[in-house]
């Protein structure tokens, strides 16, 4: 098993995805088999790579000097690639039933499959140039997915997403050029590529550029004040929003922040400085702000989107603690949030697909008509709250433990923000469950005539997500031990 297989994993869905509109499928079922086969083969290939852990670097294209598009697998890349390769086949299966009555399926699945390969390119990136290249490509291939329905709302949402993404990319570009100029190499190296103290009297310049770069990559992680694009992107079909809000785009944002913090700038240059305080304040504000907006929101998918804004900053909070324990907390919540939130979005999508009801006040009594969907939604809500025995508790516990061990005032403020967020999350998630299962004695169920759970293509992913939330919640130690091994090299 050599490093070239990483290139195959990246290019396979891109190349085979591009030709989807050109293949004359006789039936929709044939296209479904083709799409699922691409995704499954890619995921199997990725897991083969993760299990064999190739040591080499594969250079796809060299520009000049140390500037190249190249791939290499390390611990952090393993975590991100593992999330992608596990969830994408289930997301594709779910999309088949959801998109059954939508137009433009050929182009939808073309971009849906291509996005898989592009995101893997970020996970396998050996250096900051490669990561930035695929990061920008992700914006281009996800833009058509957001505007898929071609409604006025979808077009406006896609414009907002593009403007935010281009602005963030410009900020991130400044950080990349700084690393290429002052770093010892463009390659990602645990501990960073800028030696502590090497900047001399230009230390404040390094800190300023780090803050700029952090904010640039945090646009896709929807950190305040750059979070406005994410709720608007909810106009896209739910299979898209689930990937945007739980797996691909937003996780690429937090993953990139981890990379530049721990593998490029280096925490020894950042810990205890004003730059760390600035980014930590932004993250703490976002945690509370996102939950507060979710509590006010009456649209189901937008409420979940604001919840995502808050939870992504949980992950960023672990990153900006700038300790190995903080990185473990960030990675554990990145894994747990991906499972919890994709489950919640798939539940919301099932309701919208089968009933066309999008607002929370329209969900009264739905729990008894769609018991499987709302049971899964309830479990995901409890997990997001941090109830012990479910995976959400593990991520929050690791973050709180890492913050307390830092023993700094801002870290304790962050713990308080996590507690406030837990209370608000309980309110905005459980209020949906209560309305669905307990609409009141006088509720007329005749208004819900004909509503029922979706088919197995939607229910199977939900069931697997619920099992994963419980298994990780009850037996987290194997995951934690693996993540500690990744963080130990810093």
N, C-alpha and C positions, 0 to 999 in steps of 0.2 A: 504494500500500500504506500504510494508516494504522494508528495504534495500536489502533484498534477491533478489528483482526483478532486481537490477543492475547486479547481478551475472548471472541471466537468460539472460539479454540483451547481456552480454559479451560472454557467452558460446553458446547461440543459433546459431549464425552464424558460430562459430568455429566447433561445433559438426556436424551441418547439412551441412556445407561446406565440411568437410572431406570426407563425403560419396558420394559426387557428382560423382566421377569417378566410383563408385561401383554400382550405380543405373542404371539398363538397360532401359534407356529412349528409347521409340520406335521412337520418332521424336525429332528433334531439338526444336520444339515449346514446347514440354513437359519440356525439360530442361530449357528453357527460363522462363516458368511459375514457375517452382520450384525455380529458382534463384531469380526471382523478388519477389516471395512470401516470401522467407526467409528475404530478405532485407526490404521489406515493413513491415512485422510483427515485425522485430527488431526495425525499426524506430518508429512504433506505440508504441511499448513497451517503448522505450527511451522517447518519448514525454509524455507518461503517467507518467513516473518517474519524468520528468522535471516539469510537472504541479503539481504533488502531493508533490514534494520536501521532500522525506523521511529524517528524522533526524538521524536515526541510522547508525551504522557501521556494515558491514557484514564481518566477518573474514572467508575467504575461506580456509586458511591454516596457522597455526602458527608454526614457527620454534622454537624460544626460546625467553624468555623475551618479549621485545616489537617488535620483528622482526616477521612480518606476511605479508601474501598476503591478503589485505583487501580493501574493497570499501566503499566510502562515497561520497555523493554529496554535493558540495558547489557552490558558485557563479561562480568561474572561470571554474570549471568542467562543469557547466551548459552551459556556452558559447561555449566551445569546443564540447561538446556532441550535442548541438543544431545544430552547423554547420555540423557535421558528419551525423546526422540523417536526415537532410533536403536534403543534396546534394547526398548522396549515392544512394538512389532509382533512382534518375534521371541519375546518372552516369551508373548504371546497365542497365537502359533502352537504353541509348545511345550505350552501349557496344554491345547490341544484333545485331544491324545493322552493326556496325564497324567490329565485329569479324565474320561476316557471311562467309567471304571467307578466314579466317585464319585457320590454323591447330591447333590441340591440345586444342580445346575449353573446353573440360571437365576439364583438369588440370588448364587452365586459370581461369575459373570461380570458381574452388575450392579455389585457393589462393586469388582470388578477394573477395570472400565472407568471408573467414577466416580473411583477413586483416581488415575487418569492425569490427569484434569482438575484435581483438587485439587492434585496435585504441581506441575503447570504453574503454578498460581496462586502457589505459593511462588517458583518461578523468575522469574516476571514481576512480582512484587510491587514497587511503586514506593516503598513506605514500610514502616516497621516494624509499623504497625498491620495493614496488608494481609498481610504475611508471617505475623504472629502469628495472624491469623484463619484463614488456610488451614492453618497448622501445627496448630492445634487441630482443624480439620475432618479433617485426615489421621488423627488418632487415632481419630476416630469412624468413619470409613469403612474403616479397616484392622482395627479390632477384630472385626467379624464374619468377616473372612477368617481371622484366627487361630483363632477358635473354630468354624470351618466344620464340622469333623467331629463336633462336639458330644460328644466323649468327655470323661470327667472330667479327663484330662490337658490337653485343649485348653481347657476352661473355666477351669481353674486358671491356665494360661499366659496366657489373655486377661485374667484379673483382675490378674495380675502386671504385664502390659504396661500396663493401664489405670492402676494405682496409680503406677507409675513415671512414666508420661506426664503424669498430672495433677500429680504433685509437681514434675516438671521444668517444666511449663507455669506453675506458680505462681512458681517462681524466675525464669523468663524474663519473666513479667508484671512483676515488680519492675524488671527492667532496662528494659522498654518504658516504664513510667511515668516512670522517671528520665530517659530520653531525651526523652520528650514534655515534661517539666518544665524540664530544663536545656539541652536542645539547641536550636539555632537553627531547626530544622525537623524534621518527622518523616520527611522524604524521605531515602533513602539517598544520601549524598554521598561521593565518594572522599576519604579523609583524615579523615572524621568530621564530626559536626555540633556538637561541643563544642570551642571554641577552647582551645588549650594555655594553661594558666595562668589561665583564666577562673574556675575554681572556687575560687581563693584558698585559704583555710584549710580548705576542704572537699574538698581533693584526695584524702584518704584515703577519704572517703565515695564518691567516684567509683570508686576502685580496688576498694573492697569490693563495690559494686553490680556492677561488671564481673565480678568473680569469681563472684558469685551468678548473674548472667545467663549467663555462660559455662557454669557447671555445669548450669543449667536446660536450655539448648539441647543440651548434651552428653549429656543422658539418652538422646535418640534416637540419638546417635552412640556410645552404649554405652561411655562412658568410665568407668573405675573411680572410685568404688565403685558406679556406677549401671548396671553391665553385666549384672546378673543376669537381666533380662527377655529378652535376645536369644537365648541358647541355648534357653530354655524355649519361645520362639515357634517353634522348629523343628518343633513338632507339627503346624503348619499344612501344607496341601499344598505341595509343592515349588515350584510356580509363585509361591506367595505368599512363601515364605521367600526365594526368589531375589530377589524385588523388595524385600522387607524388608531383606535383608542386603547387597544389592549396589547397588540403584538408588534406590528411592523413600525409605523412611523414614530409613535411616541416613545417606544422602547429604543428605537434607533437614536432618538434624542438623548435619553439618559445614558445609553451605552457610550455614545460619543463623548459625553461629559466625563464619564468614568475614564475613558481612554486619555483625554487630554490632561486630566487632573493627575492621575496616578502613573501614566506611562509617557507623558510628554513634558509638562511643566515640572512635575515632581512635588510631592507634598512637603518635602523638606524646605522647599523654597516658599511655600504658601502657608503652612501651619503657623497660627499665632499672629498673622499679619492683618492689616486692615482689609485686604482683599478677601480673606476668608470670612471676616465679619460681614462684609457687604453682601456676598453671595448667600451667606446663611440667613441674613435678615430677609432677603428676597424670597428664599425658600420657605421660611416660617410664615411670612405673610401669605404666600400662595396656599399653604396647607389650610389655613383658616378661611381665606377668601373663597377658595373653591368649594368648600363645604357649605359656606354661607349662601353662595349663589345656588348650589344644588337644592338647598332647603326652600328657596323661594320659587324655584322653577316648577312649572306645571306641565311641561311637555316631557314625556317619559324619556326619550332618548337624550334630550338636552340635559335633563337632571343627571343621567348617568355620565354625560360628558363632563359636567362640572365636577362630579365625583372623581372622574379621572384626573382632572386638573389638580385636585387636592392630593390624590394618591401618588401621582407622579412626583410630586414634591416631597412625599415621604422618602422616595428613593433618592432624590437629590439631597435630602437632609443627611442621609447616611453617607453620601459621597463627600459632602462638604465638612463632615466631621474630620475627614482626612486622617483616619486611623484604620488599621486592619480590621478592627471590630466594626467600624462604620461601614467599610466596604462589604463585609459579610452581611450586615443588616440591609444594605442597599440591594445586593444581589438576591438575597432571600425574598425581599419584598417585590423585586422585579419579577421573579418567578411566580410568586403567589398571586400578585396582582394580575398578571397575564391570565391566569386560570379563572380567578374570581370575576374579572370584568368581562372577559369574552363570554362567560356563562350568562352574566346579567344582560349583556347586549343581545345575545342570541334569544334569550327569553323575551325581551322587548320586541325583537324582530319577529318572533313567532306570533305574538299578539297582533302586531301591525299587519303582518302578512295575511293572517286568517280572519281578522275582524276589521281592519282599517281604522282601529281606534288608537290614537296617538297621545291623548292627554290623560293624566292621572285620574281626573274625576270621571272618566269614562270606563274605568276598570272595576267599578263596583260589581261584586258578585262573580267576577271572571274566574276566581280561584276554583269554584265548584264546576265550572264548565271546562276549564283547562287545568286540571289538577297537577299533571306532570310538569307543565311549564312553570306554574307558580310555586310548586314545591322546590324546583331547582332555583327559581328566583329567590325564594326565601333563604335557602342555604347560602347562596352567594351573598345575600344581604347580611346574614349573620357573620359570614366570613369577613366581609368588608368592615363590619363593626369591630372585629377582633375577638370574637367569642372563642374561649379556649376549646380545643378539640377540633378546630378548623384552621386552615392554612393561614388565614389572615392574622391570627394571633401570633404565629411564629415570626412573621415579618416585623410586626409592630414591637414584639418583645425584644428582638435582636436590635432594632433601632433604638429603643429606649435604653437598653443595657449599654449600648455603645455610647450613647449621649451621656449617661450618668458617669461612665468611666472617664469621660473627658474632663469632667469637673470644672466647666466654665459657665459663666452666667448665661450666655446665648444658648448653650447646649441644654440647660435646664428650661429655658424659655421654649425651646423646641419640644421638649417632653410635654410641657404644658399644652402646646399647640396640638400634639398628638392626642392628648386626652380630650381636649375640646372637640377635635375632629371626630373622635369616636362617638361622643354624645350626639353631635349633629348627624353623623352617618346613621346612627340608630334611628333617629327621627325621620330622616328623609327616605330611608329604605324600608323600615318596618311600617310606615304609614301606607305604603303601597300594598304590602302584604295584608294588612288589616282590612283595607278597603276591598281587596280581592276576595278574601275568605269570609269576612264578617260585614256585609253591606247594611245590615239592620233588619229587624223583624218584618218591616213593611215592604221590603224590596220585592219587586215584581220580576221574577226570573223569566217570564215570558218574553221580556225584551232581549234576552240572550239566546233565543231559540236558534238552533242550528250550529252554535259555536261549540267547537271541540278541540282537543289537542291535535297538533300536526302529526305527520307520518314519522316513521322511524328515522328518516334522513335528518330531521331536526332533533328528534328525541334522543337518538344515540349519542351525538356529541354532548348534549346536556347531561345525560346520565354519566358519561365518562368524566366530565368536569366535576360533577358532584362527588364521585368516587375519589378523584384526585385531591379535592379539597379536604376530604375526611382523612385519607391516607397520610397526606403530608402533615395535617394537623395533629394526628395521633402518633406518627412515626417520623418526626422531622430530622432525627439525628444523622442519617446517611447524607441527606442534602446539606446539612450544616457542616459536617465534616469535610465534604467535598469543597464547599465554598471557603472554608478556612484554609484549605490547601492552596486555593487560588490566591487568597489575600496574603498568605504568609510570605510570598516572594517579594512583597513591597518593601 
